Amino acid sequence: MEERIDIQKLEPDAYKAMLTLEEYLHNSHLSQTHIELIKIRASQINGCAFCINMHTSDALKQGETSRRIFLLNAWKETELFSEEERAILAITEEVTLISQNGLSDKTYKQAEKLFDGNYIAQIIMAVVTINAWNRIAISTKRTVK
């Protein structure tokens, strides 16, 4: 697969704006584990090999287990993920697949039981950000090297 345009070079201000979102996430109260679970799961749904590779590598470096990463796409069928992680993964899936039903009231109410409004906002922003990165990588045919 031949890579296409390099947005970072052609539109550095747009790329810088995306990096500002990343900086916001890393300065938020989201745990690094939560951030990586969001990034990996959304990238799996979107089929972004570049991002799956990057974020599984990052998660492993941060201490995530291979087993949990291998089972992430089947998180509903395993007890390896905490109640909080399950709520985050449900939000990730519903926001990533927004055209299907959107973020359901059931999922949102479960999140409200576990997190304050700021943490929920940060979760949503993390999902939005990785979805944007996925679309950039897929549209430009960013490859794993």
C-alpha positions as CSV (number, residue, x, y, z in Angstrom):
1,M,0.0,0.0,0.0
2,E,1.4,3.3,-1.0
3,E,1.2,6.1,1.5
4,R,-0.6,9.3,0.4
5,I,-0.1,12.9,1.5
6,D,1.7,13.8,4.7
7,I,-0.7,16.1,6.5
8,Q,1.9,17.0,9.1
9,K,4.1,18.5,6.4
10,L,1.4,20.0,4.2
11,E,-0.9,21.4,7.0
12,P,1.3,21.8,10.0
13,D,-1.2,24.0,11.8
14,A,-3.9,21.4,11.6
15,Y,-1.6,18.7,12.8
16,K,-0.5,20.9,15.6
17,A,-4.1,21.3,16.7
18,M,-4.4,17.5,16.8
19,L,-1.3,17.3,18.9
20,T,-2.8,19.9,21.3
21,L,-5.7,17.5,21.8
22,E,-3.2,14.8,22.7
23,E,-1.5,17.1,25.1
24,Y,-4.8,17.9,26.7
25,L,-5.5,14.2,27.2
26,H,-2.1,13.5,28.7
27,N,-2.7,16.4,31.2
28,S,-6.2,15.3,32.0
29,H,-7.2,13.0,34.9
30,L,-7.6,10.0,32.6
31,S,-5.4,7.2,33.7
32,Q,-2.8,6.0,31.1
33,T,-4.5,2.6,31.1
34,H,-7.9,4.2,30.3
35,I,-6.4,6.3,27.5
36,E,-4.7,3.3,25.9
37,L,-7.8,1.1,26.2
38,I,-9.8,3.8,24.4
39,K,-7.2,4.2,21.7
40,I,-6.8,0.5,21.0
41,R,-10.5,-0.4,21.0
42,A,-11.5,2.5,18.8
43,S,-8.6,1.7,16.4
44,Q,-9.8,-1.9,16.3
45,I,-13.3,-0.9,15.4
46,N,-12.0,1.5,12.7
47,G,-9.5,-1.0,11.3
48,C,-6.6,1.3,11.7
49,A,-3.5,-0.9,11.7
50,F,-1.1,1.9,12.2
51,C,-2.9,3.1,15.4
52,I,-3.5,-0.5,16.7
53,N,0.2,-1.2,16.3
54,M,1.3,2.1,18.0
55,H,-1.1,1.9,20.9
56,T,-0.7,-1.7,21.7
57,S,3.1,-1.1,21.8
58,D,2.5,1.9,24.1
59,A,0.2,0.0,26.4
60,L,2.7,-2.9,26.7
61,K,5.5,-0.5,27.6
62,Q,3.2,1.0,30.3
63,G,2.6,-2.4,31.8
64,E,-0.6,-3.5,30.2
65,T,-0.8,-7.3,29.8
66,S,-0.7,-9.1,26.4
67,R,-3.7,-11.2,27.6
68,R,-5.9,-8.1,28.1
69,I,-4.9,-6.6,24.8
70,F,-5.6,-9.9,23.0
71,L,-9.1,-10.1,24.5
72,L,-9.9,-6.4,24.2
73,N,-12.2,-6.9,21.2
74,A,-14.1,-9.5,23.3
75,W,-14.2,-7.4,26.5
76,K,-17.9,-8.1,27.0
77,E,-17.2,-11.9,27.3
78,T,-14.4,-11.7,29.9
79,E,-14.0,-10.6,33.4
80,L,-10.5,-9.2,32.8
81,F,-11.7,-5.6,32.8
82,S,-13.0,-3.7,35.8
83,E,-16.4,-2.1,36.0
84,E,-14.9,1.3,35.2
85,E,-13.0,-0.1,32.2
86,R,-16.1,-1.8,30.9
87,A,-18.0,1.5,31.1
88,I,-15.2,3.3,29.2
89,L,-15.1,0.6,26.6
90,A,-18.9,0.8,26.1
91,I,-18.6,4.6,25.6
92,T,-15.7,4.1,23.2
93,E,-17.7,1.7,21.1
94,E,-20.9,3.7,21.1
95,V,-19.2,7.0,20.3
96,T,-17.0,5.4,17.6
97,L,-20.1,3.8,16.0
98,I,-22.1,7.0,16.5
99,S,-24.2,6.5,13.4
100,Q,-25.7,3.2,14.8
101,N,-27.4,4.5,17.9
102,G,-25.1,7.1,19.5
103,L,-24.1,7.1,23.2
104,S,-27.0,5.3,24.8
105,D,-28.7,6.5,28.0
106,K,-28.0,3.1,29.6
107,T,-24.2,3.5,29.0
108,Y,-24.2,7.1,30.0
109,K,-26.1,6.5,33.2
110,Q,-23.7,3.7,34.1
111,A,-20.8,6.1,33.5
112,E,-22.4,8.7,35.8
113,K,-22.5,6.1,38.6
114,L,-18.7,5.6,38.3
115,F,-17.2,8.9,37.2
116,D,-17.8,12.6,37.7
117,G,-18.8,14.8,34.8
118,N,-15.3,16.0,34.1
119,Y,-14.0,12.4,33.8
120,I,-16.9,11.5,31.4
121,A,-16.0,14.6,29.3
122,Q,-12.4,13.5,29.2
123,I,-13.4,10.0,28.1
124,I,-15.5,11.4,25.3
125,M,-12.7,13.7,24.2
126,A,-10.3,10.8,24.2
127,V,-12.6,8.8,22.0
128,V,-13.2,11.7,19.6
129,T,-9.4,12.3,19.4
130,I,-8.5,8.7,18.5
131,N,-11.3,8.6,16.0
132,A,-9.8,11.7,14.3
133,W,-6.3,10.1,14.3
134,N,-7.8,6.9,12.9
135,R,-9.4,8.8,10.0
136,I,-6.2,10.7,9.3
137,A,-4.1,7.5,9.2
138,I,-6.6,5.5,7.2
139,S,-7.3,8.3,4.7
140,T,-3.6,8.9,4.1
141,K,-2.8,5.2,4.1
142,R,-0.3,5.5,6.9
143,T,1.5,2.1,7.1
144,V,3.1,0.1,9.8
145,K,6.8,-0.1,9.1
